[in-house]
């Protein structure tokens, strides 16, 4: 894979209507199209976006994440982020978008919170 490539793997979640999208590679302007296509074509009511293998996000990637959140929220759908590393989390904090996102350290943590909401 090229150093600037971004790939996605899709998995069905453990509960009906849930989908996991696991991304690998940096989320930048260079590969934004594949990221946006993956998210925009996902119609599941709940998507878990796993960023554990995403080393960094640039401003275009950040804009895409926020735009996807807003679109899904308006449609009554949910987007959860998992595996957000310190570098990406710092970007969220600096830009003030951190409160928008429901985040968990792992996919399992997100699935557990969705399955057992009282423990979240």
Secondary structure, DSSP 8 states (H G I E B T S, - for coil): --TT--EEEEEE-SSTTEEEEEEES-B-GGGHHHHHHHHHT---SEEEEEEEE---B-HHHHHHHHHHHHHHHHTT-EEEEE---HHHHHHHHHHT-GGG-EEESSHHHHHHHHHSGGG-
